[in-house]
Amino acid sequence: MSTTPDSAVRAYLADHREAFLDDLAEWLRIPSVSADPERAADVRRSAEWLAAKLSGTGFLTTEIWETEGLPAVFAEWPSGDPAAPTVLVYGHHDVQPAAREDGWHTDPFEPHTVDGKLYARGAADDKGQVFFHTLGVRAHLAATGRSAPAVNLKLLIEGEEESGSPNFPALIEKHADRLACDAVIVSDTGMWSRDTPTVCTGMRGLTDCQVDLYGPDQDIHSGSFGGAVPNPATEAARLAAALHDADRRVAVPGFYDGVIELTDRERELFAELPFDEEQWLRTAHSHATLGEAGSTTLERIWARPTAEVNGIGGGYQGPGGKTIVPAAAQLKLSFRLVAGQDAAAVQQSVRDWVADRLPAGIRHDITFWGATRPCLTPLDHPALQSVVRAMERAFETKIRFTREGGSGPAADLQDVLGVPVLFLGISVPSDGWHAPNEKVELDLLMKGVETAAYLWGDLADTWRTA
């Protein structure tokens, strides 16, 4: 058995905590801002630093993988057990831009600790949550007496996530054989709160587009021609207004095809969360909730597909009036997708819907900017249950379940590798991802380390793959 003793793990962490935090601070000092071309050398330096540290941790293989943009890091440590599951941990080593004048209390790339909180760009998103796996696997080995992890462990740490992962799909397609695994664990996420630790079970997908509408060959006089020829701005407004029905359901035919509906159990689990809708509205800088009838707010943002008008424009926008029928108008739309929906089918449904609603005399183009697929892990999946048990041991409390309303590169891994994606993160909403004074709470960071230390043994004991 490879089960990891709790007391041995905690003793090891106590002895190695300060060295771990010193190493993390060293990494945080590297300003690996992928969005800034002038920081490209720093992103590469970050990758080289991590590869060296993973090699020092004990990973038998550590490589820097080049892309058309900025580099990723791959590491591998086989278990030596042919029946052990293979797990791929995903995270990213690039960070958001940050400068003192943005509102930081101190230099964002000079880590400092106040009241048990480590402040620095990347402390939570995502260097801290990547780095806890290095101490976690060492604690796992020390506590069990093993010379290799109980699972076949791989890491893929991206260098362009904060820039939209433009080269990530091509990277994983190229290296699909090397990345082959039984499950992916994403350590680039968070929990409901420090008092309510949670595991995320899914993310929504995304596809978005621009609809360009063309009417007259030029702007024309509304007195001479208005009301007698089609107006592209009017048609853009009509499309936007027709996007939802009276129950706020998306009115595009076929949009809901394949949607995997929430089970009664999943609704019960959402309802267990201490959700304060008034506080949520303040966070949303909004004044009332509104959405699909029959769904709660959490269900709407986590488990229901949506359509949003992101922008609408056309014609004269300057001061005063200008009485014209404009030559063109534009509509920007985005669609969040849930498990069971096919992005290509949704795109075709939108194309057909737009074409069917436009009158003669209005020409149009639709440009889609790609798609991110949704991902969802069943609650009874053995790997998810291992994550939950490992977190419960570390946090010593019941672990609850959430989903993410946004989208990310995790679904690319699910699609290419054909395996479930799980989420293991310890960040909390107050950590301020992408904001000034980003931080990570050190006690929660160490709970992440402890969870990782328990996880590999639990997976090996409960999920044999051969």
Legacy VTK file of the C-alpha trace (Angstrom):
# vtk DataFile Version 3.0
C-alpha trace
ASCII
DATASET POLYDATA
POINTS 466 float
0.000 0.000 0.000
1.228 3.512 -0.774
-1.091 5.364 1.595
0.702 8.399 2.995
0.639 8.860 6.827
-0.762 12.254 7.819
1.637 12.798 10.727
4.693 12.012 8.602
3.565 14.418 5.878
2.949 17.244 8.336
6.311 16.732 10.032
8.084 16.864 6.686
6.238 20.026 5.675
7.098 21.732 8.954
10.788 20.975 8.406
10.848 22.164 4.791
8.346 25.029 4.778
10.831 27.905 4.944
13.099 26.573 2.196
10.038 25.996 0.006
8.831 29.564 0.514
12.298 30.958 -0.151
12.395 29.105 -3.468
8.920 30.310 -4.388
9.905 33.910 -3.635
12.924 33.530 -5.921
10.663 32.370 -8.756
8.167 35.177 -8.116
10.948 37.724 -8.600
11.144 36.758 -12.282
8.681 39.095 -14.096
7.421 36.500 -16.587
4.757 38.717 -18.201
3.797 36.945 -21.412
1.755 39.871 -22.769
4.778 42.193 -22.836
7.223 41.469 -25.709
9.966 43.155 -23.701
9.536 40.461 -21.023
9.985 37.505 -23.384
13.472 36.862 -22.001
12.025 36.833 -18.488
9.386 34.280 -19.476
12.168 32.078 -20.828
14.189 32.614 -17.655
11.132 31.547 -15.641
10.858 28.355 -17.678
14.545 27.600 -17.209
14.301 28.252 -13.469
11.340 25.888 -13.112
12.923 23.148 -15.234
16.032 23.247 -13.038
13.957 23.172 -9.857
11.879 20.210 -11.077
15.064 18.349 -11.923
16.342 19.072 -8.424
13.044 17.829 -7.000
13.683 14.434 -8.576
11.821 14.415 -11.896
13.769 12.124 -14.202
12.822 14.115 -17.286
12.635 17.900 -17.474
12.403 19.677 -20.799
11.650 23.134 -22.133
9.161 22.835 -24.979
9.334 25.549 -27.596
6.269 27.043 -29.261
5.710 29.703 -31.906
5.635 32.068 -28.944
6.889 31.489 -25.410
8.167 28.239 -23.894
6.420 25.655 -21.732
8.000 23.222 -19.280
7.446 19.461 -19.306
8.541 17.071 -16.564
8.006 13.368 -15.982
8.625 10.938 -13.099
7.522 7.326 -13.701
6.306 5.238 -10.775
7.723 1.943 -11.973
4.320 0.299 -11.445
2.629 -0.739 -14.720
-0.814 -0.711 -13.088
-0.455 2.772 -11.602
-2.459 5.596 -13.170
-0.676 8.316 -15.103
-1.545 11.869 -14.040
-0.684 15.090 -15.837
-0.601 18.292 -13.774
-1.280 21.483 -15.751
-0.474 25.041 -14.715
1.278 28.112 -16.109
4.398 30.074 -15.231
3.575 33.326 -17.026
1.854 36.140 -15.141
-0.265 39.204 -15.744
1.349 42.642 -16.176
1.952 44.516 -12.939
3.492 47.860 -11.965
3.698 49.849 -8.738
1.643 52.663 -10.268
-1.270 50.266 -10.854
-2.040 50.470 -7.151
0.430 47.993 -5.675
1.538 48.799 -2.146
5.025 47.493 -2.923
7.016 46.282 -5.929
4.852 43.493 -7.442
7.943 41.433 -8.249
9.535 41.728 -4.824
7.584 39.218 -2.670
6.790 40.163 0.889
4.775 38.537 3.644
2.318 40.338 5.916
0.036 38.577 8.429
0.521 35.178 6.842
-0.140 36.413 3.297
2.500 36.361 0.561
2.101 39.316 -1.818
3.550 39.220 -5.343
2.376 38.955 -8.925
1.893 35.245 -9.575
1.665 34.265 -5.904
-1.748 32.692 -6.506
-2.032 32.825 -10.310
-0.289 30.560 -10.896
3.247 30.088 -9.605
2.264 29.348 -6.024
-0.245 26.724 -7.097
2.205 25.116 -9.526
5.056 25.119 -7.065
3.202 23.404 -4.222
3.456 20.186 -6.229
7.244 20.146 -5.813
7.088 20.000 -2.012
3.974 17.816 -2.133
5.667 15.026 -4.079
8.753 15.175 -1.842
6.552 14.875 1.245
4.751 11.933 -0.378
8.067 10.143 -0.926
9.477 10.922 2.511
6.331 9.775 4.324
5.952 6.516 2.374
9.604 5.613 1.961
9.177 5.390 -1.804
11.879 6.348 -4.284
9.319 7.324 -6.964
5.744 8.620 -6.839
2.935 6.097 -6.472
1.564 7.335 -9.835
3.274 8.095 -13.113
3.536 11.842 -12.657
3.830 14.388 -15.490
3.759 18.187 -15.429
2.995 20.595 -18.274
3.481 24.213 -17.254
2.486 26.665 -19.983
4.122 30.019 -20.715
1.305 31.879 -22.495
-1.883 31.263 -20.505
-2.205 34.921 -19.531
-2.037 35.811 -23.220
-4.869 33.505 -24.227
-2.811 30.321 -24.832
-2.471 31.034 -28.574
0.009 28.205 -29.163
-1.208 25.727 -26.573
-3.506 23.596 -28.784
-0.696 23.093 -31.297
1.737 22.258 -28.488
-0.398 19.492 -27.035
-1.259 18.133 -30.468
2.463 17.934 -31.260
3.334 16.198 -27.994
0.152 14.158 -27.479
2.099 10.899 -27.167
4.384 12.305 -24.477
1.395 13.768 -22.613
-0.684 10.566 -22.671
-2.297 10.057 -19.267
-5.363 8.781 -17.444
-6.367 12.143 -15.938
-5.362 15.796 -15.965
-5.220 17.827 -12.765
-5.418 21.589 -13.260
-3.807 23.631 -10.498
-4.919 26.998 -11.805
-8.163 27.508 -9.958
-9.541 28.330 -6.545
-11.952 27.521 -3.769
-15.221 29.060 -2.648
-13.600 30.504 0.489
-11.068 29.630 3.165
-13.918 28.409 5.387
-15.598 26.447 2.576
-12.947 24.481 0.685
-14.242 23.201 -2.630
-13.343 21.220 -5.723
-14.322 22.501 -9.152
-15.891 19.844 -11.377
-16.205 21.674 -14.685
-15.730 24.758 -16.822
-17.884 26.179 -19.570
-16.726 26.447 -23.139
-16.798 29.549 -25.307
-17.313 30.630 -28.876
-17.683 34.257 -29.958
-18.189 36.141 -33.159
-18.781 39.415 -34.942
-21.718 39.933 -37.275
-21.097 42.656 -39.858
-24.219 44.008 -41.577
-24.209 46.067 -44.768
-27.119 48.023 -46.269
-26.758 51.029 -48.585
-23.439 51.410 -50.357
-22.896 54.599 -48.345
-24.626 56.565 -45.573
-27.787 58.087 -47.027
-30.313 60.798 -46.034
-32.951 59.428 -43.658
-35.536 61.956 -44.872
-35.180 60.969 -48.487
-34.699 57.233 -48.014
-35.464 56.256 -44.407
-38.380 53.871 -43.950
-38.095 52.714 -47.550
-34.802 50.768 -47.513
-33.387 48.340 -44.919
-31.290 49.896 -42.152
-28.345 47.735 -40.959
-28.286 49.388 -37.511
-31.955 48.578 -37.046
-31.318 44.981 -38.106
-28.417 44.695 -35.662
-30.741 45.855 -32.891
-33.439 43.406 -34.012
-30.950 40.542 -33.920
-29.806 41.503 -30.431
-33.390 41.770 -29.213
-34.291 38.391 -30.720
-31.377 36.544 -29.120
-33.478 35.518 -26.089
-37.126 34.587 -25.609
-39.445 35.840 -22.862
-37.930 33.324 -20.387
-34.397 34.549 -21.181
-33.584 31.294 -22.966
-31.365 31.543 -26.044
-33.697 31.631 -29.044
-31.243 30.263 -31.622
-32.772 26.994 -32.912
-30.663 23.983 -31.957
-28.633 25.915 -29.386
-29.504 23.547 -26.527
-28.933 20.347 -28.501
-26.927 17.867 -26.422
-26.883 19.926 -23.222
-26.215 17.722 -20.193
-28.728 18.897 -17.621
-27.941 19.252 -13.936
-28.957 16.297 -11.802
-31.005 16.757 -8.655
-27.898 15.832 -6.644
-25.818 18.512 -8.344
-28.497 21.108 -7.607
-28.469 20.030 -3.967
-24.686 20.389 -3.812
-24.834 23.895 -5.308
-27.511 24.811 -2.778
-25.252 23.724 0.100
-22.815 26.544 -0.642
-23.128 29.666 1.532
-24.100 31.912 -1.368
-24.865 35.534 -0.499
-26.604 36.936 -3.564
-26.449 40.538 -2.371
-22.692 40.270 -1.857
-22.351 38.605 -5.249
-24.228 41.497 -6.859
-21.842 43.953 -5.240
-18.922 41.972 -6.657
-20.655 42.078 -10.053
-21.172 45.859 -9.738
-24.801 45.177 -10.657
-28.180 45.932 -9.120
-30.372 42.890 -9.799
-30.081 39.321 -11.021
-31.623 38.305 -14.340
-31.314 35.204 -16.456
-32.874 31.985 -17.640
-36.148 31.243 -15.865
-36.119 28.205 -13.613
-32.417 28.372 -12.748
-30.672 29.860 -9.735
-27.878 32.381 -10.092
-25.164 29.768 -9.474
-26.792 27.392 -11.938
-26.907 30.154 -14.558
-23.219 31.014 -14.298
-21.856 27.505 -13.840
-24.087 24.998 -15.572
-26.308 26.716 -18.137
-25.285 27.860 -21.623
-25.642 31.557 -22.319
-25.558 34.132 -25.080
-24.394 37.712 -24.532
-24.339 40.827 -26.650
-20.791 42.068 -26.087
-21.129 45.109 -28.307
-23.373 46.741 -30.856
-22.642 49.675 -33.091
-23.153 51.379 -36.416
-23.910 54.727 -37.921
-23.231 58.109 -36.421
-21.817 58.192 -32.861
-20.669 61.802 -32.584
-22.223 64.775 -30.762
-25.625 65.999 -31.801
-27.715 64.443 -34.539
-26.970 63.218 -38.023
-30.049 62.053 -39.879
-28.804 59.125 -41.911
-29.471 55.530 -42.733
-26.001 54.100 -42.030
-24.196 51.922 -44.532
-23.053 49.347 -41.960
-23.482 48.069 -38.423
-21.803 45.470 -36.227
-22.869 43.050 -33.511
-20.471 41.174 -31.252
-21.817 38.013 -29.598
-20.395 35.414 -27.232
-21.792 32.036 -26.268
-20.807 30.123 -23.134
-21.223 26.411 -23.681
-21.774 23.530 -21.264
-21.029 19.823 -21.418
-22.780 18.101 -24.303
-22.777 21.088 -26.648
-20.684 21.046 -29.797
-19.058 24.376 -30.620
-19.064 23.801 -34.380
-22.770 22.934 -34.305
-23.530 26.053 -32.255
-21.602 28.195 -34.733
-23.597 26.763 -37.634
-26.856 27.309 -35.752
-25.936 30.958 -35.219
-25.026 31.387 -38.895
-28.364 29.904 -39.958
-30.312 31.968 -37.426
-28.739 35.241 -38.556
-29.285 34.456 -42.249
-32.936 33.534 -41.657
-33.719 36.763 -39.801
-32.213 39.322 -42.142
-34.328 40.990 -44.840
-33.416 41.284 -48.504
-31.050 44.181 -49.047
-28.929 43.440 -45.976
-25.691 41.635 -46.708
-23.727 40.143 -43.856
-20.540 38.379 -42.772
-19.995 36.381 -39.584
-16.504 35.898 -38.191
-15.971 33.380 -35.381
-12.744 33.615 -33.385
-12.362 29.936 -32.593
-13.841 27.968 -29.731
-13.034 26.510 -26.333
-14.876 23.334 -25.416
-16.569 22.803 -22.055
-15.281 20.175 -19.653
-17.106 18.303 -16.898
-16.018 15.515 -14.553
-18.725 13.192 -13.167
-19.036 13.340 -9.405
-18.433 9.600 -9.099
-15.212 9.524 -11.140
-12.511 7.714 -9.081
-9.885 10.389 -9.708
-12.249 13.125 -8.523
-13.025 11.126 -5.408
-9.287 10.862 -4.715
-8.909 14.643 -4.982
-11.808 15.094 -2.560
-10.428 12.605 -0.033
-6.945 14.149 -0.207
-8.368 17.625 0.384
-10.523 16.393 3.260
-7.454 14.955 4.966
-5.524 18.197 4.510
-8.339 20.595 5.425
-9.978 18.305 7.994
-13.455 19.289 6.879
-16.060 18.388 4.282
-15.200 19.359 0.723
-17.989 20.815 -1.389
-18.334 21.226 -5.145
-18.375 24.163 -7.548
-17.988 24.787 -11.253
-16.379 27.640 -13.171
-18.440 29.944 -15.347
-15.449 30.969 -17.419
-13.401 29.027 -19.922
-9.789 27.951 -20.221
-7.222 25.693 -21.880
-8.155 22.706 -19.690
-10.719 21.663 -22.279
-7.988 21.483 -24.941
-6.235 18.866 -22.822
-9.484 16.962 -22.390
-10.173 16.968 -26.121
-6.702 16.041 -27.358
-5.836 13.513 -24.659
-9.348 12.086 -24.263
-9.206 11.988 -20.460
-11.097 13.686 -17.624
-9.928 17.025 -16.270
-9.927 17.617 -12.509
-9.183 20.780 -10.579
-7.010 21.184 -7.500
-6.585 24.753 -6.339
-6.384 26.504 -2.973
-6.703 30.153 -3.973
-9.589 32.205 -2.579
-11.483 35.131 -4.175
-9.682 37.728 -2.066
-6.330 36.712 -3.562
-6.867 39.271 -6.318
-5.898 37.431 -9.472
-4.931 39.967 -12.175
-5.406 42.796 -9.661
-2.992 44.970 -7.690
-1.650 43.375 -4.492
-2.217 39.785 -5.580
-1.474 37.402 -2.716
-1.702 33.836 -1.525
-2.550 32.826 2.033
0.342 30.737 3.302
-1.707 28.379 5.453
-3.883 27.555 2.454
-0.813 27.167 0.234
0.538 24.583 2.663
-2.843 22.836 2.611
-2.339 22.549 -1.139
1.079 21.000 -0.554
-0.449 18.567 1.928
-3.276 17.656 -0.445
-0.774 16.857 -3.202
1.210 14.710 -0.781
-1.846 12.572 -0.014
-3.258 12.506 -3.541
-0.728 10.330 -5.339
-0.999 7.475 -2.850
-4.788 7.655 -2.812
-4.969 7.500 -6.603
-2.606 4.536 -6.753
-4.527 2.628 -4.068
-8.028 3.225 -5.415
-7.697 3.568 -9.193
-5.750 0.806 -10.851
-5.592 1.131 -14.618
-4.229 -2.293 -15.609
LINES 1 467
466 0 1 2 3 4 5 6 7 8 9 10 11 12 13 14 15 16 17 18 19 20 21 22 23 24 25 26 27 28 29 30 31 32 33 34 35 36 37 38 39 40 41 42 43 44 45 46 47 48 49 50 51 52 53 54 55 56 57 58 59 60 61 62 63 64 65 66 67 68 69 70 71 72 73 74 75 76 77 78 79 80 81 82 83 84 85 86 87 88 89 90 91 92 93 94 95 96 97 98 99 100 101 102 103 104 105 106 107 108 109 110 111 112 113 114 115 116 117 118 119 120 121 122 123 124 125 126 127 128 129 130 131 132 133 134 135 136 137 138 139 140 141 142 143 144 145 146 147 148 149 150 151 152 153 154 155 156 157 158 159 160 161 162 163 164 165 166 167 168 169 170 171 172 173 174 175 176 177 178 179 180 181 182 183 184 185 186 187 188 189 190 191 192 193 194 195 196 197 198 199 200 201 202 203 204 205 206 207 208 209 210 211 212 213 214 215 216 217 218 219 220 221 222 223 224 225 226 227 228 229 230 231 232 233 234 235 236 237 238 239 240 241 242 243 244 245 246 247 248 249 250 251 252 253 254 255 256 257 258 259 260 261 262 263 264 265 266 267 268 269 270 271 272 273 274 275 276 277 278 279 280 281 282 283 284 285 286 287 288 289 290 291 292 293 294 295 296 297 298 299 300 301 302 303 304 305 306 307 308 309 310 311 312 313 314 315 316 317 318 319 320 321 322 323 324 325 326 327 328 329 330 331 332 333 334 335 336 337 338 339 340 341 342 343 344 345 346 347 348 349 350 351 352 353 354 355 356 357 358 359 360 361 362 363 364 365 366 367 368 369 370 371 372 373 374 375 376 377 378 379 380 381 382 383 384 385 386 387 388 389 390 391 392 393 394 395 396 397 398 399 400 401 402 403 404 405 406 407 408 409 410 411 412 413 414 415 416 417 418 419 420 421 422 423 424 425 426 427 428 429 430 431 432 433 434 435 436 437 438 439 440 441 442 443 444 445 446 447 448 449 450 451 452 453 454 455 456 457 458 459 460 461 462 463 464 465
